Structures are given as structure tokens and as C-alpha cells.
Amino acid sequence: MSKKKISIYNIAKELNISASTVSRALNNHKGISTEVNEAVRKLAKELNYKPNQMAVALKTGNIKTIGMIVPLIDRNYFVQAIAGVEKEIYKAGYDLIIASSGNLYEREKKIVTSLSQGKVVGIIAAVAAETTDYSHYAAMVEGGIPLVMFDRKMPIMNTSSVVQDDYFGAYQATQHLIDQGCKTIYHYRGPQNVSIWRDRDKGYRQAMNDNGLEVTPRHIHTALTTEEEGRKYANKLLTQKNRQLPDGILFSGDFAAKSAMEVLVEKGLRIPQDIAIVGFVNEPWDVLLNPPLSSIEQFSYRIGETSARLMLDAISGLPHQDIVYKPQLIVRESSLKSKYLLQKDV
């Protein structure tokens, strides 16, 4: 439980003076006596009083900047989301500060703390993969700075969010692999403390269950969805004892899918004939792979636009909203196993 936030009203009551006098003292107003000024500052320090930066910014009009925190700056998903946010907030007369956490908790914590010190009037954020303690965001919200979560949700009250339906996307992708004739489908998932990867895992499992297909620990691999981890995964599949390969794999990220495909093809496996593959995010280069990669399109530009609009609403004092968009399966050669099965039967 967080401690009750100290306001100027607490200080005023303790010193038996008005809240406006406290406010003027804290802002070095010339009309306040030295004795009152010192008493207010001494008590404020003892009570660990921290000014509501959002209220200060709105009152003075000195800050017209919104912060945006992304896990990775070199991913097309986040680049497009940033572009969507920029379009909306610049149109409304605001500037944007962009920061990347690198998916690291400590870096994210420092960014949030820094931006909260009167630099921005609100933050739009996708939480880092490493983060499991959200208290830095919660403290910011308690301090009166609006938070809009995009892509990834956090369990924080009094916030807005814009996400894609990752459960639906994963269900759709898994069902597609099943429809293509796959029966042993593995899932390469991201860390389960992050909502997107947790929801994708649920969607995958539900589709498998609905079709009477088993899911064992052998079916599941958990790692960051990077190229390096994708290569490690493919090599692990190929070198396992009593090698049992799947006939389909759902990857929770295209970078991991890309590098895994490269390793599998290099070792003589055919995609999709031997292993059908579907990724997630629909990177622009998916069409250039050999074979082109099927993937889930998440419409991140639209998510960015909506995030910005919700932030502007929050700054204006409008109610919080939670918006969920449906992603879309983009089918390409990497998952079209059925046509090869038909050729085999002829």
C-alpha cells in the first residue's frame, strides 16, 4: 500500500494558516514573512511533501510537452506508434520527448523519475520486458501525471490504455497452422510478466485445446523475441536428444522467427513443408524473407494515434478509457503447408 500523499492542505492545517499562504511560501512569494516561509519549508521537508507537477504545469502553462517511453527504439512497431503519437500531439500544440528503456527495469525507472520532475504533463508508455515492479509508474500517477499505456498493460489504477487483442491474434495464428494440417505446434513465447506475451500464450493454448491437441512443456519455449534468441532456439531444436521436431511453430516476434528460419533452412529443413511458421508484428521485411513470413499485423500507427488522443483527453480531465483493437493474420508462404500435403497425396 502506498502512503497517503501530502498536500499543501496538510501543511496549512498543521501550521494553522491558509493553503494559499503555503503555496506562496513554497514559491518564494515576496509577500510572505521570513518566519512563515521558514516554518512552511521546514514542515514540508519533514512531511516529505512533493508538489503535484501536473497541477503546477497546468497552472503556469510553462510545460507543453508529453513523454513517450518505448522498450526498443529500433523496432518498426514502436517507430510507427511514435509517428502516430507525434501526428496527434503536434496538431494539438504539444511537443514530444521520446525515451527507450531498452527493455530494462532500472533504465525505465530512471526515465520515469526524470520525466516526472516537471518535464512533461503526461507519459505514454509501453512497459519494459524486465519490469515486474510498477511502483515508479504508480507514484507518477498518484502525483497527478496522467499515464496512457500502449501495447502492454500494467496493473495500475486511474490510467488509460490502448492495446491490440493479442489473445485473438495468437488464437487466429494457431488455428491457421492447424487448418494447414499441423498437429504438433510449438510456441516460442516472450517473458510471461509482460501482458502481450501472456495473452498470446493463452490464445495459443486455447486454440490447441479447442482442436483436441496437446500442449506439454516440450511445446513451450520462453525467451526474448530477439534474433540471437531465435537462433539459439532453432539450434536447440536440432540438437535435442531423441530429436522430435514440430510441424508448426508460432513465434511471438518476427525477429526470433526470422533467425530461426535461417538456421532451420541452413540445416536442410524445408519451410513450410517440414515446419510451417507464423510470426507476430508483421515487420516490413517479412515479405523479403525466403520464404516470406506469415505474421500478425498489429496496426501500431493507429495505436499511437489513439494513445495520443487518450493522453490529450486525460490532460483535459476526461474519464479514463481502455481500448482494444483486433489484429489481422497476414498469410504468406512460410505457413502454407496444406498445398504441399495435397501434392504429396496426389
CORHU-V662278 format. One record per residue. N is the residue number from 1. SS is DSSP state (alpha for helix, beta for strand, coil for the rest). PSI is psi in whole degrees, -180 to 180 (* if undefined). NEAR is the number of other ideal C-beta (glycine too) atoms within 12 Angstrom. Layout:
# CORHU-V662278
N/SS/PSI/NEAR ; N/SS/PSI/NEAR
This chain:
# CORHU-V662278
1/coil/133/6 ; 2/coil/150/16 ; 3/coil/154/12 ; 4/coil/134/12 ; 5/coil/132/22 ; 6/coil/131/24 ; 7/coil/173/24 ; 8/alpha/-22/31 ; 9/alpha/-35/21 ; 10/alpha/-42/21 ; 11/alpha/-44/33 ; 12/alpha/-44/27 ; 13/alpha/-42/17 ; 14/alpha/-37/21 ; 15/alpha/-3/26 ; 16/coil/45/14 ; 17/coil/174/25 ; 18/coil/156/18 ; 19/alpha/-34/20 ; 20/alpha/-34/18 ; 21/alpha/-42/26 ; 22/alpha/-46/33 ; 23/alpha/-44/27 ; 24/alpha/-37/21 ; 25/alpha/-43/32 ; 26/alpha/-20/30 ; 27/coil/20/21 ; 28/coil/40/13 ; 29/coil/136/16 ; 30/coil/-23/10 ; 31/coil/1/14 ; 32/coil/133/23 ; 33/coil/157/15 ; 34/alpha/-39/13 ; 35/alpha/-48/14 ; 36/alpha/-42/24 ; 37/alpha/-47/24 ; 38/alpha/-39/16 ; 39/alpha/-42/24 ; 40/alpha/-46/36 ; 41/alpha/-37/22 ; 42/alpha/-47/18 ; 43/alpha/-38/26 ; 44/alpha/-39/27 ; 45/alpha/-43/15 ; 46/alpha/-38/15 ; 47/coil/-1/24 ; 48/coil/43/14 ; 49/coil/135/27 ; 50/coil/128/28 ; 51/coil/148/27 ; 52/coil/101/26 ; 53/alpha/-33/33 ; 54/alpha/-44/32 ; 55/alpha/-40/23 ; 56/alpha/-45/26 ; 57/alpha/-44/29 ; 58/alpha/-35/22 ; 59/alpha/-45/17 ; 60/alpha/-26/15 ; 61/coil/15/10 ; 62/coil/-19/14 ; 63/coil/123/27 ; 64/coil/48/22 ; 65/beta/137/28 ; 66/beta/141/42 ; 67/beta/148/41 ; 68/beta/125/43 ; 69/beta/124/50 ; 70/beta/152/42 ; 71/coil/-39/39 ; 72/coil/134/31 ; 73/coil/-12/20 ; 74/coil/24/17 ; 75/coil/134/31 ; 76/alpha/-36/26 ; 77/alpha/-49/40 ; 78/alpha/-31/37 ; 79/alpha/-45/24 ; 80/alpha/-37/29 ; 81/alpha/-42/44 ; 82/alpha/-44/39 ; 83/alpha/-40/26 ; 84/alpha/-41/34 ; 85/alpha/-47/46 ; 86/alpha/-46/26 ; 87/alpha/-46/22 ; 88/alpha/-42/32 ; 89/alpha/-33/35 ; 90/alpha/-37/20 ; 91/alpha/-30/15 ; 92/coil/3/24 ; 93/coil/16/15 ; 94/coil/158/28 ; 95/beta/168/20 ; 96/beta/131/36 ; 97/beta/124/30 ; 98/beta/132/30 ; 99/beta/146/33 ; 100/beta/129/25 ; 101/coil/-15/34 ; 102/coil/19/25 ; 103/coil/21/31 ; 104/coil/132/21 ; 105/alpha/-51/26 ; 106/alpha/-41/17 ; 107/alpha/-42/24 ; 108/alpha/-44/38 ; 109/alpha/-43/29 ; 110/alpha/-40/19 ; 111/alpha/-48/34 ; 112/alpha/-45/40 ; 113/alpha/-44/27 ; 114/alpha/-48/21 ; 115/alpha/-30/37 ; 116/alpha/-13/38 ; 117/coil/53/22 ; 118/coil/11/27 ; 119/coil/-28/28 ; 120/coil/160/40 ; 121/coil/-1/42 ; 122/beta/157/47 ; 123/beta/132/49 ; 124/beta/125/53 ; 125/beta/144/50 ; 126/coil/118/46 ; 127/coil/147/43 ; 128/coil/148/37 ; 129/coil/-29/36 ; 130/coil/-14/21 ; 131/coil/127/35 ; 132/coil/-13/19 ; 133/coil/117/20 ; 134/coil/18/31 ; 135/alpha/-29/22 ; 136/alpha/-38/35 ; 137/alpha/-41/42 ; 138/alpha/-41/27 ; 139/alpha/-38/24 ; 140/alpha/-45/42 ; 141/alpha/-42/34 ; 142/alpha/-28/29 ; 143/coil/1/35 ; 144/coil/8/28 ; 145/coil/120/44 ; 146/beta/145/43 ; 147/beta/129/46 ; 148/beta/119/50 ; 149/beta/134/44 ; 150/beta/153/49 ; 151/coil/-52/49 ; 152/coil/132/44 ; 153/coil/153/32 ; 154/coil/150/37 ; 155/coil/70/20 ; 156/coil/130/33 ; 157/coil/160/17 ; 158/coil/45/24 ; 159/coil/164/34 ; 160/beta/161/35 ; 161/beta/150/36 ; 162/beta/115/41 ; 163/beta/166/40 ; 164/beta/157/40 ; 165/coil/87/29 ; 166/alpha/-32/37 ; 167/alpha/-50/28 ; 168/alpha/-42/27 ; 169/alpha/-46/41 ; 170/alpha/-38/43 ; 171/alpha/-47/33 ; 172/alpha/-44/34 ; 173/alpha/-43/50 ; 174/alpha/-42/47 ; 175/alpha/-37/29 ; 176/alpha/-45/38 ; 177/alpha/-39/42 ; 178/alpha/-43/31 ; 179/alpha/-24/24 ; 180/coil/1/33 ; 181/coil/4/25 ; 182/coil/138/38 ; 183/coil/-29/22 ; 184/coil/95/26 ; 185/beta/122/42 ; 186/beta/159/41 ; 187/beta/119/47 ; 188/beta/108/48 ; 189/beta/158/39 ; 190/coil/175/39 ; 191/coil/135/31 ; 192/coil/-1/20 ; 193/coil/-13/25 ; 194/coil/130/35 ; 195/alpha/-40/33 ; 196/alpha/-44/44 ; 197/alpha/-30/39 ; 198/alpha/-43/25 ; 199/alpha/-36/32 ; 200/alpha/-38/46 ; 201/alpha/-41/35 ; 202/alpha/-41/27 ; 203/alpha/-43/36 ; 204/alpha/-49/45 ; 205/alpha/-39/27 ; 206/alpha/-42/24 ; 207/alpha/-40/33 ; 208/alpha/-44/33 ; 209/alpha/-42/18 ; 210/alpha/-23/15 ; 211/coil/11/23 ; 212/coil/26/10 ; 213/coil/139/26 ; 214/coil/153/16 ; 215/coil/116/26 ; 216/coil/169/15 ; 217/alpha/-30/10 ; 218/alpha/-26/20 ; 219/alpha/-19/30 ; 220/beta/134/27 ; 221/beta/130/32 ; 222/beta/124/25 ; 223/coil/165/30 ; 224/coil/147/30 ; 225/coil/56/42 ; 226/coil/166/30 ; 227/alpha/-43/27 ; 228/alpha/-46/18 ; 229/alpha/-33/30 ; 230/alpha/-41/35 ; 231/alpha/-44/26 ; 232/alpha/-42/22 ; 233/alpha/-47/40 ; 234/alpha/-42/37 ; 235/alpha/-34/20 ; 236/alpha/-42/22 ; 237/alpha/-40/31 ; 238/alpha/-20/24 ; 239/alpha/3/14 ; 240/coil/150/16 ; 241/coil/141/9 ; 242/coil/55/7 ; 243/coil/120/14 ; 244/coil/106/14 ; 245/coil/147/28 ; 246/coil/166/40 ; 247/coil/1/30 ; 248/beta/148/42 ; 249/beta/132/45 ; 250/beta/118/56 ; 251/beta/137/53 ; 252/coil/21/49 ; 253/coil/140/47 ; 254/alpha/-30/43 ; 255/alpha/-44/37 ; 256/alpha/-41/41 ; 257/alpha/-44/49 ; 258/alpha/-53/39 ; 259/alpha/-34/31 ; 260/alpha/-42/46 ; 261/alpha/-43/44 ; 262/alpha/-43/26 ; 263/alpha/-45/29 ; 264/alpha/-43/35 ; 265/alpha/-41/24 ; 266/alpha/-32/17 ; 267/coil/9/21 ; 268/coil/3/13 ; 269/coil/149/25 ; 270/coil/135/22 ; 271/coil/121/40 ; 272/coil/2/36 ; 273/coil/-47/29 ; 274/coil/-45/27 ; 275/coil/119/39 ; 276/beta/142/47 ; 277/beta/136/55 ; 278/beta/137/57 ; 279/coil/-166/46 ; 280/coil/133/49 ; 281/beta/-30/44 ; 282/coil/64/34 ; 283/coil/150/36 ; 284/alpha/-30/20 ; 285/alpha/0/21 ; 286/alpha/-35/34 ; 287/alpha/-17/18 ; 288/alpha/-9/14 ; 289/coil/163/27 ; 290/coil/101/19 ; 291/coil/163/29 ; 292/coil/141/29 ; 293/coil/126/46 ; 294/beta/143/42 ; 295/beta/170/45 ; 296/beta/118/47 ; 297/beta/130/34 ; 298/coil/-2/45 ; 299/coil/56/29 ; 300/alpha/-29/36 ; 301/alpha/-44/27 ; 302/alpha/-39/30 ; 303/alpha/-38/41 ; 304/alpha/-47/38 ; 305/alpha/-48/32 ; 306/alpha/-39/34 ; 307/alpha/-43/51 ; 308/alpha/-43/38 ; 309/alpha/-40/31 ; 310/alpha/-34/36 ; 311/alpha/-45/42 ; 312/alpha/-38/30 ; 313/alpha/-43/23 ; 314/alpha/-41/32 ; 315/alpha/-34/33 ; 316/coil/-4/15 ; 317/coil/13/14 ; 318/coil/161/15 ; 319/coil/154/13 ; 320/coil/151/22 ; 321/coil/151/23 ; 322/beta/118/22 ; 323/beta/134/24 ; 324/beta/126/26 ; 325/beta/148/28 ; 326/coil/129/21 ; 327/coil/176/34 ; 328/beta/132/23 ; 329/beta/124/31 ; 330/beta/110/30 ; 331/coil/127/32 ; 332/coil/-173/32 ; 333/alpha/-31/28 ; 334/alpha/-18/42 ; 335/alpha/-1/45 ; 336/coil/70/29 ; 337/coil/-31/36 ; 338/alpha/-37/23 ; 339/alpha/-30/18 ; 340/alpha/-32/24 ; 341/alpha/-39/20 ; 342/alpha/-41/13 ; 343/alpha/-36/11 ; 344/alpha/-34/12 ; 345/alpha/-22/9 ; 346/coil/*/7
